[in-house]
Amino acid sequence: MTLVSGTHDAHGAVYRDRGGREVVDHYGKPVRVGKAVRNVVGVIEMGYGVLAVRGDDRVEFVDNAVSNRVPSEDGEGTYALLLDPQGGIETDMYVYNADERLLVFLPPERVESVAADWAEKVFIQDVEIDDVSDEFGVFGVHGPKSTEKVASVLGGPGAPEGPLSFVRGSMVDAGVTVIATDAPLGEEGYEIVCAAADAGDVFDTLINRGLNAAPFGYRTWDALATEAGTPLFEYELAGTVPNVLGLRNALDFEKGCYVGQEVVSRVENQGRPSRRLVGLELDGVADAVAGVDPDANPDGIDDALPATGAAVFDGDEAIGEVTRAAVGPATDIPIALALVAFDADRGGVTVRVDGEEVPATAVDLPFVDGSATSARLPTYPELRA
């Protein structure tokens, strides 16, 4: 459940379930707010689950489980994956070295299973794993003015500079940790972590004090992430081999063995995966989308867009499927991400919408250039210049 429902309600929030946790879907004008994030700055309450890993062997234990190198120094973080034996993604996560513990931020629906799985694998190591999701509030601050925003309300050190590094300071009377994000929305960004009891004051500060910021919800988050070319767990990652998504920022090819590494390495050595993630401009539904005001009728716009899983065709041949679609806040045009055959000719594709095939145009990701580039932007070795 959201920690600051009163403030959300005052701004007209509509809620949705995300992995068993209540989060804000939108505040009534998701596209207009998306433009505010693209042009200035916005604030979202993040719906993470959080695990704390303690004990002398905590870094080694988690490092042996995940796809990326876990940092050994306080103040540093990494983006990593847990894979199954076939190389499919079981979850993604951010792992932060917070002095005497690691804090692991992951999709809320994965907390219980990851905690149980890791607890079963602790033998003689000095490791303790606890679900501490209810102890923290986490707020994302994103946009080209996000550094200015954070500086206007942060007491103590300046904002962190390196991606996934963090500093400790204060906002109002609350202690906070400020993390530099890896730009999942294609903009400069930070996450502000505080004690759950301080979440209301911190959220109010982020919206109203210093440089004003627009509150936004997950409908806007999804649309902005689509424009940025960022694959997300609930749409693209779950069950997919990371090479397919070009998630090279989540993989350390030099580290020791972890579950699924053999598959990842084999695909890497082959030089290409079977599929890849591409961007589509949905020309064939542009008129239908233009006939719906996505701010006045946020749910109505979904009817004009292809559903998740909609087939993508090259002529009569099905070459892939849409993973998600949205109206781009920066461009006002309907766009989609799709997983298609790696070698497919994307010159003239169609997408199935309500039983009909409508034309689409394949474009390079990201759809827009923001103040930063998403670290998850798909990267394929063979396609590099």
N, C-alpha and C positions, 0 to 999 in steps of 0.2 A: 504494500500500500504506500502511496505517496506520503512523504513526511510533511508536506506543506499544502494540504488540500484547501485550507482556508484562503491562502493567497491565490492558488490556482482558480478557485471558485470566483474570487473577486474579479478575475480577468476573463470569466466566461468559459472556463475549461470544459471540454468534453473528454471523457476518459476512455481508455481501452485496456484490455488485458495484454500483457507482454510477458510470456513465460511464467504465468502465475502471479505476476506483480502488476498492480494498477499503476498506469502511467498516463500522462496527458497525451491525448491524440492530437487535439488542436484547440485553439482559442477562438474559432469562428472564422478566421481569415488566414488560412494556412499559406496561400501563395503570396499574399501581401506581406505577411510576416517573413516569409522566405526571402523576399527582396530586401527587407530590412537587415537580415543577417548577411546577405551578399554585399550590401552597401555600407553597413555600419557595424552592428554587433547585436547578438541575441543570446539568451540564456535558456537552457533546458535542464530540468531535473532528470538526471540519468537513472535508468532502471537496472543498475547492475546488481548482481549478487556478489558477495565478497567473502573470500576465505582468508584466514590468517594461518600461516605456517610458521611454527616456532621450533626451537631446538637447534643444537649445534650443527646438525647435519641437514638443515633445511634447504640450503642452497644446492648442495649436491643432490639431494633427493628430488627436488622439483626439476633441476637441470636434466636429470636422467629420464624424466617423464615427458618433457616437452620438446618441441622442434627447434627452439632457438636457445641461445646461450642466456642463462639467467645471470644478471649482474651480481657481483660479489660486494659492491660498494654501496653504502647508504646514499640515497638521493638519486638512484638510477633505476630505470625500468626497461622492459622489453615487451614486444608483441610476439606471442607464441601460440602454438596449436597443440592440442592433444589429438592423436590419430588412432584409428583402429588398425588391426594387423594388415588390412587391405589398403591402407594409406588414406582412407576416408577421414574427413575432419569430424571429430566427436564434439569439439568445442574450440572456440578461440578464446584468448585471454590476454590481459595485461598483467605482468608480474612486476611488482615494485619492491625493491630492497629498502625496507623501512627500519633500519637499524637492527633491532633484535628480532625482527619478524619479516617475513615476506607477506605482502598483501596482494591477493590475486583477484582481479576484477574480471567477471565472466558473465555470460547470459544467465539470468536468474533461474531458468529451468534446468541449468546444468550444475548448479551448486551442490545439491544433495548427492547426485550420482558421482561427481568428481570427488567430493569429500569421502564418500564411502569407498570408492575404488582406491584412493590413495591410502586410506586408513588400513585397508587390507594388505597393502604392499609394504607397510612399515614392519620391519622385523627387528633387527638389533639397532637400527639407527635411532638417534635422538631427534625425533620428529613428532610434533603435535599439530593436528589439523582441526580447526574450528570454523564453523559458519558464523561470521560476524556481520552479516548483511544488515541486521537491525541496528548496528552501532554507528553507522555512518550515513551522512547525507553527501551526495555527489552531484555537482552542478557543472554542466558544460558551458563555456563562454566561447562563442565562435563569431568570426567576422573580421574584416580588415582593421577594425578599431578595437579588437579584443585586447591587445597589449595595452593600449591607452586606457581601456576600461579597467583592467586588473590593476594597473598602476594607480588609478584614481581612488581605489578603495583598499589597497593592500598596505598594511603596516608591517615594517620590518624590511627584509631584503627586497631587491628588485625581482621582477618576474623571471622565471627560469628561461634559459635560452635553448639548450639542446633538446630535441624531441625525446619525450618520455623521461626527462630529468625533472626534479622537483625541488622546491624550497618550502620552508615552514615560516609562517608569519601570522598575522592576525587581521580580522575584519570585524569592525565594531569591537566588541569585547570577546570575540570568539577566536580560538586558535584554529588555523586552517593550514592545509597543505595545498600548494598550487603546483599542478603538473602541466608541463608543456605537452600538448597532444601531438600526434603524428598526422594531424590535418585530415581527418576522415571526411570533412565536408568541403575540402579544397580551399579552406581559409585558415588563417592563423587561429589558434585555439588553445584553450586551457581548460583543465578540470579542477574544480575547487572541492576539496574534501574536508568535511568538518564532522564533529560529533553530532549524532542525531538530534540531541537536545537543542543544538544551535542552528539547525537547518532553516527554521523560519526566519531568523534574523539575517542569516547569510544570504538567503534567497532574496529577501527584501532589499538588502544592501546591493546585491548584484543588479537588480532591476532599477532601483530608484536613486541610489547615491552615486556621486561622481558622475561619470558619463552615463546617461540613461541607456538601458538595453531592453530590447523587445523580448518578452517571454515567448517561447515556441515549443511545440510538442513533437511527437514522433512522426506524425504525418509529414510535417515540414522537414524533419531530420531525414526521413527516407528519400524525399524528393531532392534535397540538397546533396545527399550522399550519392544518389543516382547521377546527378549532374557531374559530380566529382569523380565518377567511375570507381567508387569504393564498394567492393563486394561485402555484404553483411551476412551474419550468421544465419538469420532466419530465412533468408532468401536464396543465397548462393552457396554458403560455406558448408552447411550441414550435409555430411556424407560424401562431399566432393574431395577428390585428391587435390592438394594445394597447387600442384604444378598447373592444373587445368585453369585455375583462377589467376595464375601469374603472381602468386603471393610470395614473392621472393624475400620480402622484408620479414617474413615469419619463419624463414628457414636458415639454419646454419649448416652448411654442407661439410664443415670441418669438425663438428663436435661429435662426441661419442654416440653410441647406439641408443635409439629410443623406438618405441613401438611405431611401426609404419615407415621407419627410415629406409628400409630396403626398397620398398615400392617407390618412394620419393626419389631415391638415388637412381633407380633403374630408369624411371621416366626422364630424369635429368640427363642421364647418359645417352638416352635415345635421341635427345636433342629437341623433342617436341612431344606434348601430350596429345591425346586424341581429340580434345575440344579446347576451345578458348572462349573467353568472355569478351563480347563486343558491344558497341553502342549502336542503337537504331533510332533514327528520327522517324516518327510514325506519321508519314505524309498522309496516309490513307484515312486517318481518323482526325486530321487537323480541323476539318470543318465541323465535325460532330463535337469536338472538344471546345471549339470556339463558341458553340451554341450554349454552353453551360458555364455559368459563373462559378468557378471553383471556390471562391470565398463566400458567396451567398449560399451555395449548395455543395459543401465539401464532399458529401457522399455521392452526389449525382455524377461527378466527374468520373468515378470508377466505372460506371456503366459504359462509358465511351472508350475506355482503354482496354487493351488486351489483358486477359487474366494471367496470373502466374501459371506457367505451363503451356501457354498458347503456342502452337506450332509455328516455326519459321520455315519457309519454303524457298528453294531456288528452283524456279519452274515447278515441275511436279514432284520434285524430290524434297522430302523433309530433311532439313539440315540441322535443326536444333529447336530450342524452345525459349520463350521469354521467361526471365526470372522475376522481373518486376517492371512496372511502368508507372510514369508520373507525368505531371505537367511541370516542366522546368521553371522554377521561380525566376531564374535570371533571363530566360528567353521567352516564356509563355508558350512554348511549343511542346507537344506530347513526345516523350522520349521513353526508351526502354533499354534495359540491359538484357542480353540473351547469351546463352551458351550454345555455340554452334560447332560443327565439325571444323577441326583446325585448318584444313586445306579447302574449305568451302569457298566457292566463288560468291562474294557478297555484293557483286555489282548491282544486281537488281533482285531484291528479295521481297517476299510478301509475308504477312503475319495474319494468322487466323483470328478474327474477331467476330463473335456471334455467328459462327458457322460460315463466314465469308472471308476470303483472302483479300487483304488490303495492302497496297504498296508501302514499302519502307525504304529508307536509305541508310546504309551502314556508314558510320562515321568513326573517326579515331576518338579514343577517350583521352582526357575528359571532355565532356560536352562544353564546358566553360573553363576559362582560366581565371582562378581566383587569386587571393593574396598568398596562397601556398598551394603545394601539390600533395595530394593524398599519398602517404607512404604505401597504401594498398593498391595504388593504380596498377592494373595488370601489366606485368613485364614478362616477355617471352624472349629467351636468348636468340632464337633464330630471327626474330623480327627487329632486333636492335639495329640501329644504323651503324 
